[in-house]
Amino acid sequence: MAHSLQTRFGAAKSEATGCRARHRTSAARTSVQALTLRFPKAASAASPSLNGPYRRGVIETERLLLRSWQPADEAPFAALNADAEVTRFLGGPMSRDQSDELLARIRSHWQQHGFGLYAVEVKDSGAFIGFIGLAIPSFLPDVLPAVEVGWRLARGHWGKGYATEGARASVRCGFDELGLRQIISIIDPGNAASIRVAERLEMTRGRDRIHPLSRARLSIYLKNAEDAGSSRAAP
């Protein structure tokens, strides 16, 4: 579970295209421009990117659907956020009100920036298992401007490679659909499982940062579009 999840995020709307929602307000455009992110022209309905893994409003992998949030996700999301083991490196268990507040921030991030953290569903069972996606780590100003890939999954679904599978698709979407030049992951140095995910994503460790409130040391992992062979890499 990467640290990204303590920022202000928001949930996908039905008009999302791939991993980007269409911007409807000048405020959303301004927030993206402030990060100097390069957003390519929106793809048409016939675009291969929308007919492949980045269908309209969904990222699809071999086993997972990264999709928009639904009301039925709220209770299982609260349950995983109340699990002390799941939140061990994320500030500890949350109450239902705190979980609902986090989900509201997830939705707000989508509305403001046009991308964010997806609800994750296992295709075979339809089970909601947590979230994976991209977000701006506003809780750590020292790394900004930046976009982080993050994940948080229910404990019963650990050890199955889901975090790596979903995060890899999110990173690819960030490079190919959003035109990002770099994606980071912020991880507690003691979180060996998340460090292994970052390593499987072929991210490299950068300079550690200090959390401005807790003063805890945080490890920064990063991946550049050029290293990923993205079609959006700088010439």
C-alpha positions in Angstrom: 0.0 0.0 0.0 1.8 3.0 -1.2 1.6 6.2 0.8 -0.2 8.0 -2.0 -3.5 7.3 -0.3 -3.4 10.0 2.3 -3.8 12.8 -0.3 -6.9 14.3 -1.6 -8.3 12.0 -4.2 -11.6 11.5 -6.0 -13.6 8.8 -7.9 -14.1 8.3 -11.6 -17.2 9.6 -13.3 -19.0 7.8 -16.1 -17.6 10.2 -18.7 -14.0 9.1 -17.9 -12.0 8.1 -21.0 -9.3 5.6 -20.2 -7.6 6.9 -17.1 -8.6 10.5 -17.8 -11.9 12.1 -17.2 -12.9 14.9 -19.7 -12.2 18.3 -18.1 -15.4 20.3 -17.8 -14.2 23.4 -15.8 -11.5 25.9 -16.1 -10.4 25.1 -12.5 -9.6 21.5 -13.6 -7.6 22.7 -16.6 -5.8 25.2 -14.4 -4.9 22.5 -11.8 -3.5 20.3 -14.5 -1.5 23.1 -16.1 0.0 24.0 -12.8 1.5 20.6 -12.7 2.9 21.0 -16.2 1.5 17.7 -17.2 1.2 17.0 -20.9 -2.3 15.8 -21.7 -2.7 14.7 -25.4 -5.8 15.4 -27.4 -8.7 13.2 -26.2 -9.1 10.0 -28.0 -12.1 9.3 -30.2 -14.5 6.4 -29.6 -12.7 4.5 -32.4 -9.3 4.9 -30.8 -7.5 1.6 -30.1 -6.8 2.8 -26.6 -10.5 2.8 -25.8 -11.0 -0.6 -27.4 -8.1 -2.2 -25.5 -7.2 -2.2 -21.8 -8.4 1.4 -21.4 -12.1 1.1 -22.3 -14.4 4.0 -21.5 -14.2 4.7 -17.7 -12.3 1.4 -17.0 -8.8 0.0 -17.1 -9.0 -3.8 -17.7 -6.2 -6.2 -17.0 -6.1 -10.0 -17.2 -7.8 -10.4 -13.8 -9.0 -7.0 -12.7 -11.3 -4.1 -13.5 -10.2 -0.7 -12.4 -13.5 1.1 -12.5 -15.5 4.0 -11.2 -16.7 4.0 -7.6 -20.2 2.8 -6.7 -22.3 3.2 -3.5 -22.0 -0.5 -2.8 -18.2 -0.1 -2.5 -18.5 2.1 0.6 -19.0 -0.6 3.2 -16.2 -3.0 2.0 -13.9 0.0 1.7 -14.6 1.0 5.3 -13.9 -2.6 6.3 -10.5 -2.7 4.8 -9.7 0.8 6.1 -10.6 -0.5 9.6 -8.1 -3.3 9.3 -5.0 -2.5 11.4 -2.8 -4.6 9.2 -3.9 -2.9 6.0 -3.4 0.5 7.5 -0.2 -0.3 9.4 1.9 2.1 7.4 -0.8 4.5 6.6 -1.6 6.0 10.0 -3.7 3.2 11.6 -7.3 2.1 11.3 -10.0 4.4 10.2 -13.5 4.8 11.5 -16.4 4.6 9.1 -16.7 8.4 9.0 -13.0 8.7 8.2 -13.2 6.1 5.5 -16.2 7.9 4.0 -14.3 11.2 4.1 -11.3 9.6 2.3 -13.7 8.3 -0.4 -15.1 11.8 -0.8 -11.6 13.1 -1.3 -11.0 10.4 -3.9 -14.1 11.5 -5.8 -13.0 15.2 -5.5 -9.6 14.4 -6.9 -11.2 12.9 -10.0 -13.5 15.8 -10.4 -10.7 18.4 -10.0 -7.9 16.7 -12.0 -9.6 14.3 -14.3 -7.7 11.2 -13.1 -7.4 9.4 -9.8 -7.7 6.2 -7.8 -10.0 3.5 -9.2 -12.1 1.0 -7.3 -10.7 -2.4 -8.1 -12.9 -5.4 -8.9 -11.8 -9.0 -9.4 -13.3 -10.0 -12.8 -14.0 -13.7 -11.9 -15.9 -13.0 -8.8 -17.0 -9.3 -9.1 -15.6 -8.7 -5.6 -14.5 -5.2 -4.6 -11.0 -5.4 -3.2 -9.7 -1.9 -2.7 -8.2 0.8 -4.9 -5.3 1.3 -7.4 -4.5 4.3 -9.5 -2.8 7.7 -9.9 -3.0 10.8 -7.7 -1.3 14.0 -6.9 0.6 13.5 -3.5 -0.3 16.9 -2.1 0.5 15.7 1.4 4.2 15.8 0.5 4.9 19.2 -1.1 8.6 18.5 -1.4 8.0 16.1 -4.3 5.5 18.4 -6.2 4.8 18.7 -9.1 4.3 14.9 -9.2 1.8 12.2 -9.8 2.0 9.0 -7.7 0.8 5.5 -8.4 -0.8 4.0 -5.3 -2.7 1.0 -4.1 -4.6 -0.3 -1.1 -6.1 -3.8 -1.1 -8.1 -5.8 1.4 -5.9 -8.3 3.3 -7.7 -11.3 2.0 -6.4 -10.4 -1.5 -2.8 -9.9 -0.7 -0.1 -12.2 -2.2 -1.9 -12.7 -5.5 -0.1 -10.1 -7.6 -3.1 -7.9 -7.9 -1.3 -4.7 -6.7 1.5 -5.2 -9.2 -1.0 -6.0 -12.0 -3.2 -3.0 -11.4 -0.4 -0.6 -10.7 1.5 -1.6 -13.9 -1.7 -0.9 -15.9 -2.1 2.5 -14.2 1.5 3.4 -14.8 1.2 2.5 -18.5 -2.1 4.5 -18.7 -0.3 7.5 -17.1 2.4 7.5 -19.6 0.4 6.6 -22.7 -3.0 8.3 -22.0 -2.1 11.2 -19.7 1.3 11.9 -21.3 3.1 12.0 -18.0 6.9 12.1 -18.1 7.4 10.6 -14.6 5.4 8.7 -12.0 6.5 8.2 -8.4 5.5 6.0 -5.5 5.9 7.1 -1.9 6.4 4.2 0.5 7.2 3.8 4.2 10.7 2.2 4.4 9.4 -0.6 6.6 6.7 -1.6 4.1 8.5 -4.4 2.4 5.5 -5.6 0.4 4.9 -2.3 -1.3 8.6 -1.9 -1.9 8.5 -5.3 -3.8 5.6 -4.0 -5.9 7.6 -0.8 -6.8 10.6 -3.0 -7.7 8.4 -5.2 -9.9 7.3 -2.1 -11.6 11.0 -1.4 -12.3 10.9 1.8 -10.3 14.2 3.1 -9.0 14.7 4.6 -5.5 15.2 8.3 -5.4 16.0 10.6 -2.5 14.1 10.0 0.7 11.7 12.8 2.0 10.4 13.7 5.4 6.7 13.8 6.0 5.9 17.5 7.0 3.6 16.5 9.9 4.7 13.1 11.3 8.4 13.8 10.4 8.6 10.2 9.3 11.1 9.3 6.6 9.5 8.2 3.3 11.1 6.4 0.5 10.5 7.8 -3.0 10.5 5.4 -6.0 10.2 6.7 -9.5 9.8 5.6 -13.1 10.3 7.8 -16.2 8.4 7.5 -19.5 11.6 7.0 -21.4 12.5 4.0 -19.2 9.1 2.5 -19.8 9.3 2.8 -23.5 6.2 5.0 -23.6 5.0 6.4 -26.8 4.7 9.7 -25.0 8.4 9.8 -24.0 10.3 13.0 -24.8 12.2 12.8 -28.1 
